[in-house]
Amino acid sequence: MTSEDDGGFPTDYEIAKDAEKEPIKDVLEPWGIDNDDIELYGDYKAKLSHDGVDRLRDNAENKEGNLVLVTGMTPTPMGEGKTVTTVGLGQTLNHVGEDAMIAIREPSLGPVFGVKGGAAGGGYSQVLPMEDINLHFTGDLHALTSAHNLIAAMLDAKISQDEEFDVDINDVAWPRAMDMNERALRDIVVGLGGKSGGTPRESRFLLTAASELMAVLCLAEDLGDLKERIASIIVAYDTDGDPITVDDVDATGPAAMLLKDAIKPNLVQTIEGTPAFVHGGPFANIAHGTNSLIADKTAFGMGDYLVTEAGFGSDLGAEKFMNIVCRLGDMTPNAVVLVSTVRALKYHGMGMWPADLEEVKEAGVDELEAGFANLDKHVRNLQKFGVPVVVALNRFPDDTDEEVQAVLDHCREDLGVRIAESNVFAEGSEGGVDLAENVVEAVDEGDEDDFDHLYPDDAPIKEKIETVATEVYGAEGVNFTGDAEDDIERLNDLGFDDAPVCLSKTFHSLSDDPSKKGAPSGWELEVRELYPSAGAGFIVALTGDVLDMPGLPATPAAAGMDIDEDGNISGLF
């Protein structure tokens, strides 16, 4: 929820600035973490040491923790408050007597300075210090960017200076990375030729959060596993079509060295003093879209509940969490919270593209009810995994009682699912009691044995993609275009046929066309390219026109930000 919608409600930054924070070591001490377990980054941020991670993961093996995933319906461009709900639910579970931990992703500077905003929550359900978390934090994304570009530099050094290095210049797979939106760098030419200029070839930049190295960091179990995963990343192919890896260009050790601190999970606190892991930040429309497995596994050693989130709508983040993260991390979710809003329902009911949020605000119950199709599809999709679903209606100040009641009635009477109105943005844990109670009841009534992935490991690659397309997106089938058929043949030859699939798709629609709202039918998913994310352990399938290097809007959020001579920030949410 954004402050501009709140009619004079203080901004997120104002609330965060006025909040009383405890030293992070004092916040963590009641949860079994002492000073020897942490590396302090000032008074309010810390990294958990490798020994601390190992000890807490051992604790987790001796207890049964409850995993609650927060996801959402297809959002408006402003987002519907998944992080707010994640933070608020974690606070509220502690408020009602449970021991709950929170784990969320680190923000990327691209969205922070672009349009969507940061990833620290908002209102009275945010993690602190929010300005640090939304900016440089503990330097993890800078380390990832440096490691990524070191691999690229060492690859190009081999290409330019090693005459025995056999590489197909037209089949180099490793781009550069940066943590800032810049459309001018989507497609570039590197190298001017000659001894000093390097070998000319086409290349590109992607956002650090969209890189395979980010996915690798978030799926690695420890530093040793991280090194093995980095070593196996495919950066290019030789003239015979055989893969060239990071290890082949001697970059495994140096890249892992740069990530020795980044792999340690970060710990901060919420406004109400609940510990929160903020670690890793892969995008859900390109990668798997959840925070690190290290943070998740460690959190289970601290509390009885772990509340975590998956990026964008459930068709992207939650599907990948269930089919990829839970499979690779050997985890079972106990409940899913699906975030919905009145404005998102109206947005889909009106078929709004591009979005005019002022027009959406003025719409009524008829438009809202027309948008139920999108919410219903997300609920039914999640139920296919055998996990209890609780709908959280994230309330905004402009929502009328009639609109809210219409959503509550529809979920309870037509869908037969639990739903709770959530006011954690404006009220903190006091506004989330109904939601927390519904989640606890759903967890208690659920059965972990009911959980299952949508496809088995040994299903053919095409079948896996078709399953996600038809069962989750609502497509009638899949059209493999361009080089997709050849890509599948190569993946099979390279032994990636048993890997899960990570579909890269627009987050603006359940379909691959961002202009189609609601629950589109009668369409085919177009898959144009596939490639292995060997270090992460999954296959990426590109659909539609998804970009891994977004551009800034005409008036980026950064244009409204400033800092005064005393260090006071303005315009940061």
N, C-alpha and C positions, 0 to 999 in steps of 0.2 A: 504494500500500500504506500503510495507516495504522499508527501505532505501537502502537495498542491491540491489534493482532493479533500482536505480535511478542515477547511473553513477556519483557519487561524490556529490549528493544532501545531504545536512546536515541531520544528524539523527534526529528522533523525539525528543530525549532528548536534543540535541544541540539547536534545534529550541525552545523547551520549556524553556530551561535555559536562552536563550537570550531574550525571550519575556518579555515585560514590563507588569507586573500585577498591577492592582489597588487593594487597600484594598477591600475585599469582601463587606464590609458595604457600600462603595461608589458605587460599581457596582449595588447593590440592591436598593439603595435609590430612583432612578428614577422610579422604578417599584412598588413603594408603600410599601416597606419593610423598617422599621426603626430599630434602634438598640434594641428596646424593643422586637422585633419579633425574634431575632436571638441569638444563643449561639455560640460565636466565638471559633474556633479551630485554633488559630494563626491568622495571618492577612488575609489569603486567602481562608479559609474554614469556613463554618458555618453550624449549624443545625438550622432549623426553629422550633420555639417553638410550642407547642400545640395550644396556643392562636393564633399565626400567621397562622397556618394551618386552624383553624376554620374560621378566618376572611376572608382569601383568598378563601376558598371554598364557603363561603356565597357570595362573589363577583362573583364567577363563575356562580352561579345560576341566576344572573341577566344579563348575557350576553351570546351571542352565540359564542362559540369558535370553531375553526376548528382543527380537529385531523388528523395529517398526520403520517401514519405508514411507517417506512422504513424497508424493508425486502430484500431478495435476492434470486437469483437462487441457485441451489445446488453448494456449494463452493468448491474450491480446499482446501487442508489442511491448506493453509496459510491464508484463508479468503479473501474476495473480497472487503472489505472496507465499510461495513454497518455503522460502528460507524463514520468513516471519513465522509461518506455521510450525516449521521444524524447531526453531528456537523456542517459540512459545509453548509448544507441546512438551518439550524437554523440561522447561521451567515448571510447567503445571504438574507434570507427573511427580516431580519432587515436592511440589506444594501439597499434593494430596497424599503424600506418604510413601511414594515409591522411590527407589534409587535409580535415577535416570541420567544417562550421559547423552551428549549431542555430538554428531560428527558431520561437518559440512565441508564444502570445497572452498579453496582460496579464490578470490576474485582475480580476473584478468584485467589489466589496465585498459584494454581495448573497449570492452563494454562499460567500464567505469567512466571513461571519458567520452564514450559514444552516446548511447541512448538508453540502454536497458538498466544501467545502474550497477551497484556493487553486489556483494554476496554476504553481507553481514547482518541480514535481517532488517528490521525497522521498528520505529515506535518504541514501545516498551518490551519488545521481544527482539533484541539484537545482541550481537557479541561485541565485546569491547577489548581494546580500544579500536573503535570502528574506523577512524581515519587511518590508522596504521594498517589495519587489515585490508582496507580498500586500496591502499597505495603500495608501499614496498614491503610491508610486513617483515618477515624474517629473511627475505632475499631468495626464497625458493624458486620463484619464476625467473629471476635473473640467473640463478645457477643453471636452471634447465636451458635457458636461452644460450648461455655460454657453452654448455656441453653440446647442445645441438649443433651450434655453429663451429665448434672445434671439430666435430666429426666431418662436417661439410668441408672445412679447410684442409683437413688431412686427406680426404678423398680427392680434392682438387690438386693437392700437392702430388699425390700418386699419379693422377692422370697426366699432369704437366711434366713431371720430372723422372718418372720411372718408366723407362722404355720397355721393360718386360711386363708392365702392368697392362693386362688385356681387358679393356672396358669398352662397351658399346656407348659411344658418346650420346647416342639418341635414346639410351635406355638407362639413364641415371635417375634413380628414384628419390634421392635425398635432397630436399630443398634447404634453404636457410629459414631461420625463424626469428621473430621478434614479438614482444608483448605489447603491440600497439596496432590499431587498425590503420592500414595504409593501402588503399586500392591500387596505387601506382606501382606497387611491388608484387602484384599478383603474378605477373609474367614479366620476366626480365631476361637479358642476355648477359652472361658473365664471361670474362676473359677477353682481352684485346689481341691475343696472339703474340707470337714471338717469345723470346726467352723470359722477359720480365712481365709479359701481359697475361700469361696463362692461356689454356686451351679454350677457344670460344665455344660456347654451347648455350642452349636455352635452359633457364632455371626459373625459380620463383621463390617467394617468401610465403610462409603461413604463420598464423598466430601461434605462439608458444603453447597455448592451451589446446590447440588442435593437433599438436605434434605427437608422433608415436612415442617419443621419449617421455612425454607427460603420462601417456597411458601406461608405459612400462613402469614408471615410478609408482603409480597408483596401484599396480597389480603385483609388484614385487613383495616378497615376504621379508626380506632382509637385504643387507648389503651384498652378501654373496649371491643371492638370487638376482639382485639387480644387475650385477656384473654379467651373469650368464645371459640374462635377457638382452642387455645392451650388445653383447658379443654377437648374438644371433640376428640382430636387426639387418635387414637387406637394404643396402644403399644404392646398388646398381646391379647390372648384369653384364657378363662378358659377351664376346662376339658369338659364343656358342649358345647363349641364352642361360648360362648357369649363374646362380646368384653370387654376388660379392657382398660380404657382410662387414659390419663395423670391425670385427676381429681381423678381417683381411687387410684393412688399412691401418692396423695397429692402434686403433683409437679406443679400445675397450677400457684399458686402465685409466688413461687420462680423463675420459668422460665420466667414469665412475668416481674418480677422485674429486671432480668438481661437484658431484652430487652427494658426497659423504655426509654433509649436514642436511641437505634438502630431504633426504630420506627419513630423517628423524621427525616424527609428527609434532606439530605445534599445538600448544595448549593455551587457551585464553578463558575468559569467563563471560557469562551473560550478565545483563543488567541486574538480575536477581541472584547472581553468584553461583550459577550452575556451571561446572567445568564444561568446556567445549573443545573438541579437536577441530582445527581448521587446517586441512592438509591436502594438497593436490587440487587440480582443477581442470580435468579433461572435459571438453564440450560433449554434450549428449547428441548433437545432430551430426557429429563427425566421429567421435570416439565413444567410450562407454559411459561417460557423464556422471561419475560418482567420485567421492573422495577416496582416499587410499585405504586399501585392505589392512595395512599396518595399523592405521587409526581405528578401524572397526574392530579388529581382533583385540587390540589393546583395551579399547573401551569396555569390552565384555568382561575384562578382569577388574573393572572398577564399579560397575553398576549392574542392576538386574534388567534394565531396559537400555537399549541403544536406539535413539531416534536419528535417522539419517535421511538424506534426500537424494533424488535423482533429477537431473536437469530436464527442462522443458516439459512437454506433456508426457503422459504415460506411454504413448505409442513409441517414444524415443527412449527417455531415461529409464522408465520402469521396465520396459521390455528388455533392454540391455542389462539392467540389473538382474532380472530373473534368469535370462538365458546365458549371460556372459559372466557377470560378477559372482553370482551365487554358484555357478558351475565351477569357475576357476578358483573361487575362494572357499568352496565347500560350506556355504551358508544357507540357512533356510529362514525366510521372512515369516514372522508370526502374524503380522497384520500390515495392511497398506492404508494410508490416509490419502485420499484423493481431494486435492484442493480445488474448489470451485468458487466462482464469484458471480454476482448478479450481472456485472458489466460484461464478463466473458460470455455468459449465456445470451445476453442481448446481442453482443457482437456476432455470435454465430447465427442467431435467429434472424438478424438483418443481412447476413451474408456480406458483412462489411469488409471491403478491401479497396484501397487502403483504409486504415482505421481512422475514424473521426470520433474521438472519445466524447466530445461535447454532444454530438448527435446520439451516441450510444446512451449517454446519461439521460437524455430527454425521452428515450423510448420507454414503453410501458410493459405490462405483464404479457401482452400478446406476443411481443417480440421475444421476451424472455422465454416463454413456453416454447416458441419455435426453435430455440436453441437447445432444448433438452436433448435433442438427438445426439449432440456431441458429448454431453455428459454421460448419457446412457451407454454410448459406444465404449467410452473409457471404463465405465464400471464393468460392463460385460467382458471386456478384454482382460481386466485384472482377475476376474473370477475364474477365467480359464486356467490360471496358474494354481488354483486351489487355495488361495489365501483370502482370509476375511477382509472385507473392504469397509472402511468408514469414510463417508464424505464429510469434509470440513468446508462449511460455507463461510468463507472469509469475508466478514461484513465491512462495507465501506460506509462513510457517513451519509452519502446520498441515497443509500438503499432504503426503500420504504418497507414498512412492516408487511404490506400486502405482497411485495415481491419476495421477501424473505420467506414468508409463509408458503408461497406457491412452490418454492424450491424444496422446503422441508416436506410438504405434503407429497410432492412428486416422488421424492426418494423413498419415503416411508411406505406410501401406498402403491405406487406404480412399479418401483424398482425393488422394493422389499429389502433395502439396505439401511444400515445405520447412518444417521446424519446428525451433525451438531453445528450450531451457529458458533463461529469463532470470533472473539473480540480481543485476541491476544495482542494485536497491534496497539490498541488504545488502552488496554487494561492490564497487560502482562498476564501473569498466571491466573489472576482473578477472572479474566475473560476466557479462559480455556478449560474450566473445570468440567463442563458438559462433554467437551471433546475428549479430554483425558479419561473420563469415566467410561465413555463409549469404547475407547481404544483398549482399556484394561479388560472390559467385558468381552470384546472381540478376541483378544489374545487368549483369555481363559477358555473361551468356547471353541477356539480353533484347534485343529489337529495338524501338527507338522508333517505327518505322513501323507496329508492330502496335497502337499506342494509338489509340483512337477514342472519341468521345463517344457516348452512347446514342441521341441524336436529333440531326437536323440543325437549323440555325437556322431554316429556312423551314418546318418542320413546324407544323401548326396548334396553337394553345395546348392544346386538348383532347388532342391526340395526344401532346404532350410530357408532360402530366400522366399520361395513361394509361400511357405507356411507363415512367415512373418507378414508378408504382403497381404495375404487373404484373411488370415485370422486376426491380425492386429489392425492393419490399415484399412481393411474393407475393400481391397482391390479384387477384381474378377480374375486376375492372373498377372503374369510378369512377362514383359517383352524385353529380351536381352538384345541390345543394340550395339553398334560400333564394334569394339574389340572384346566385348564381354565374353563371347563364346571362347575365343582364344585365351582370354585370361583364365577362365575356368579350367581349360585344358592344362595350362601352365601350373595352376595351383594344385591340380590333381597330381601332376608329374613331380612337383616339389614336395608332395606329402602333406599338404594342408587340408586334405579332404575331410578330416575329422575335427577341424577347428570350428568353433561357433562363428556366426556371421554378425557383423556390425554394419547395419545399413545406415548410410549417410543420407539424410532426407531433411527437407524443410520442416521447421517447427511451427510454421504458421497454419498448417493444415494436416489432417489425418492422411491426406493424399500427398502426391509429390508435386501438386500445383498449389502454391501458397494462396491463390485467390479463391480456392474452393473451401467454403466453411461448412459447419455442421458435421454430418457424417456422409461424405460423398460416396456414391455407388456408381456402378456401370463404367468403371475406368480400369486401366491397366498400369501397373507400376513399370516404369522404364529404368532398367539397369544398364548403365553405359560403360562402366569400368569396374574391375575388381583387382585388388592387390593384397598381398599378405602383410599383416602387421605382426611379423614373426616374433619380435620381442614381447609384444603384449599377449600373443597367443590367439589372435582372432583374424578373420578375413574381413576386409572393408569392401563394401559394395556401394558405389556412388550412384545416386539416383537424382534425377532432375538437375537443377542448377545450383546445388549447395556450394557455398564458398568457404574455404578454410582460411581466407584472408578477407574479412569484412572491410568495408570502407566507413569512414565517418559520415554522418548526415550533414546536410547543409549548415545546420546550427547544432553542433555537437554539445553534449552536456558540459564539456570542458570550457566552452565559451562563457558559461555562467559561474565558473569557479574562480576563487581568488584567495590570497593569503595576505594579511596585513603585516606591518613591521614588528608586531608582537607575536607573530606566529599563529594568529587566529585564522582558521579556514572558514570560508563561506562558499555556499553553493554545492557542497558535497552531501547531497540528499537531505 
